[in-house]
C-alpha cells in the first residue's frame, strides 16, 4: 500500500493559532499474479410489488450474470424480501451454477418492503456460508426500489447494524433502483457499512451497477483498511472532509474506516488540523498516521506509518504563504461535494430552487478546483462539472426526485470514494 501526504502550508507561526490542511493519497496493492482468493457475495433483493415487470426482470438477468462471473469456490447467496425474508439461494460455494440460476429466475414480485428482515437474514446466511467455506468477511449487496414500510425504519438504528457488520469484515453496499427508493436511508446504510451506494434509473443501469460492484469485489486487494491519526496536544481540533465512519478512541486517537480497496485503487483523504501553542522553533511533528489493512491474497495484516511535521517559525518571519495548489484544489473539490449533498437534500424535499442554488455553489467550487488541479485530476473534475450542468438543466423536466438521487450518487462517489472507478 502506498501512502503519501502533502500539506497546504508547511510553515506555521510560533505559539500562535494556525491551521494546516493535509492531503493524503493512497494506492492499494496490485492484484496477485496467482489465482485470486475465494470471495463471498450475499445479495439482498427487494421483491416488493413495485419491482414487478421490467425492474425484477432486469435484476434476475443481472444476478444470473453474476453467477456466471463468479468461481465455483466463491460463496454466493440470495435473500429476497417483501413482507418478510425468503432464502432463494442458500449461501454456499457455487458448485452448482445452473441450480443457482434456476432459483434466481423463479423469483417473483410480492407485497410490502421490510428491508430489515431481508438484511438481517442475509447477514445470517453470509456468516453461515463463509464459516463453512473458511472465508473471512464478505459483501452484502442490498437492491431496493422502495421506501421501507415494515420492520426497522429508523436510520440510526439501521446504520448501527451495518456498522457492527463492518466491524466483522462484512461490507454493505446499496443499489437504489428506480426513483421511488429512500436515498437518505440507503446511502446511510452503505456509509456505515463501508460500502458503495449507487443509483440506477432503469434495468440496464441496474445491471451495469451490479456488474460494477462484482467487478470491484473480484479485484479486491486490501480489506479492513483503517487509518489511525495520533496527534500532539497542540492540535486543538481535527476534522475530516470526507464523509467516512470515524471515531475517537479512549487514547484520544481518531480511527477512520476506509473499507475495502480493489487492486491499484487510488483514494484521497483530506484532514484539517487547528494548531495552537507550538513552543519549539524548527521542525515539529504534529501528528502520526498509521494505515492498517489486510492483504486479500494472503490474509496478511500490514501497517504503514507516516509522520506529519511542520516548520515552526517566529510570527514576523512567517511571510506570505502560498498554499500548495494540489491541496487547495482538493479542498475546493470537497467543498463542492458538500454543496452537492446539500443540493440532494433540498431536492429530496421537493425544493427545486434550493437544489439549483446549491448546485451552482458546487459548480463554482469545482471550477476553482479544476483551475488548480494537476492534469491527471482535471479530467475527473470536468466530468463532474458536466454532470452538474446536465442535472441542473434537466431538473425542471425530470423533477426533484430524480435530481436528488443523481446528485446523492455523485456525492457518494466523489466525497467518500474519491478515485473509485465506475463500471
Secondary structure as the mmCIF struct_conf table of DSSP 4:
data_model
#
loop_
_struct_conf.conf_type_id
_struct_conf.id
_struct_conf.beg_label_comp_id
_struct_conf.beg_label_asym_id
_struct_conf.beg_label_seq_id
_struct_conf.end_label_comp_id
_struct_conf.end_label_asym_id
_struct_conf.end_label_seq_id
STRN STRN1 UNK A 2 UNK A 7
BEND BEND1 UNK A 8 UNK A 8
BEND BEND2 UNK A 10 UNK A 10
STRN STRN2 UNK A 11 UNK A 13
TURN_TY1_P TURN_TY1_P1 UNK A 14 UNK A 15
BEND BEND3 UNK A 16 UNK A 16
STRN STRN3 UNK A 18 UNK A 27
HELX_LH_PP_P HELX_LH_PP_P1 UNK A 28 UNK A 32
BEND BEND4 UNK A 33 UNK A 34
HELX_LH_PP_P HELX_LH_PP_P2 UNK A 35 UNK A 38
STRN STRN4 UNK A 40 UNK A 46
BEND BEND5 UNK A 48 UNK A 48
HELX_RH_3T_P HELX_RH_3T_P1 UNK A 49 UNK A 51
TURN_TY1_P TURN_TY1_P2 UNK A 52 UNK A 53
HELX_RH_AL_P HELX_RH_AL_P1 UNK A 54 UNK A 69
BEND BEND6 UNK A 70 UNK A 70
TURN_TY1_P TURN_TY1_P3 UNK A 72 UNK A 73
BEND BEND7 UNK A 74 UNK A 74
STRN STRN5 UNK A 75 UNK A 81
BEND BEND8 UNK A 82 UNK A 84
STRN STRN6 UNK A 85 UNK A 93
BEND BEND9 UNK A 95 UNK A 95
HELX_RH_AL_P HELX_RH_AL_P2 UNK A 97 UNK A 105
TURN_TY1_P TURN_TY1_P4 UNK A 106 UNK A 106
BEND BEND10 UNK A 111 UNK A 111
HELX_RH_AL_P HELX_RH_AL_P3 UNK A 115 UNK A 133
TURN_TY1_P TURN_TY1_P5 UNK A 134 UNK A 134
STRN STRN7 UNK A 138 UNK A 144
BEND BEND11 UNK A 146 UNK A 146
BEND BEND12 UNK A 150 UNK A 151
HELX_RH_AL_P HELX_RH_AL_P4 UNK A 155 UNK A 167
TURN_TY1_P TURN_TY1_P6 UNK A 168 UNK A 169
STRN STRN8 UNK A 170 UNK A 177
BEND BEND13 UNK A 178 UNK A 181
HELX_RH_AL_P HELX_RH_AL_P5 UNK A 183 UNK A 192
TURN_TY1_P TURN_TY1_P7 UNK A 193 UNK A 193
STRN STRN9 UNK A 194 UNK A 200
BEND BEND14 UNK A 201 UNK A 202
HELX_RH_AL_P HELX_RH_AL_P6 UNK A 203 UNK A 218
TURN_TY1_P TURN_TY1_P8 UNK A 219 UNK A 219
STRN STRN10 UNK A 220 UNK A 231
TURN_TY1_P TURN_TY1_P9 UNK A 233 UNK A 234
STRN STRN11 UNK A 235 UNK A 240
BEND BEND15 UNK A 241 UNK A 242
STRN STRN12 UNK A 246 UNK A 248
TURN_TY1_P TURN_TY1_P10 UNK A 250 UNK A 251
BEND BEND16 UNK A 252 UNK A 252
STRN STRN13 UNK A 254 UNK A 262
TURN_TY1_P TURN_TY1_P11 UNK A 263 UNK A 264
STRN STRN14 UNK A 266 UNK A 275
BEND BEND17 UNK A 280 UNK A 280
STRN STRN15 UNK A 282 UNK A 295
TURN_TY1_P TURN_TY1_P12 UNK A 296 UNK A 299
STRN STRN16 UNK A 300 UNK A 313
HELX_RH_3T_P HELX_RH_3T_P2 UNK A 315 UNK A 317
HELX_RH_AL_P HELX_RH_AL_P7 UNK A 325 UNK A 348
TURN_TY1_P TURN_TY1_P13 UNK A 349 UNK A 350
HELX_RH_AL_P HELX_RH_AL_P8 UNK A 352 UNK A 372
BEND BEND18 UNK A 373 UNK A 373
HELX_RH_AL_P HELX_RH_AL_P9 UNK A 375 UNK A 398
HELX_RH_AL_P HELX_RH_AL_P10 UNK A 400 UNK A 411
HELX_RH_PI_P HELX_RH_PI_P1 UNK A 412 UNK A 416
BEND BEND19 UNK A 417 UNK A 417
TURN_TY1_P TURN_TY1_P14 UNK A 418 UNK A 419
HELX_LH_PP_P HELX_LH_PP_P3 UNK A 420 UNK A 422
#
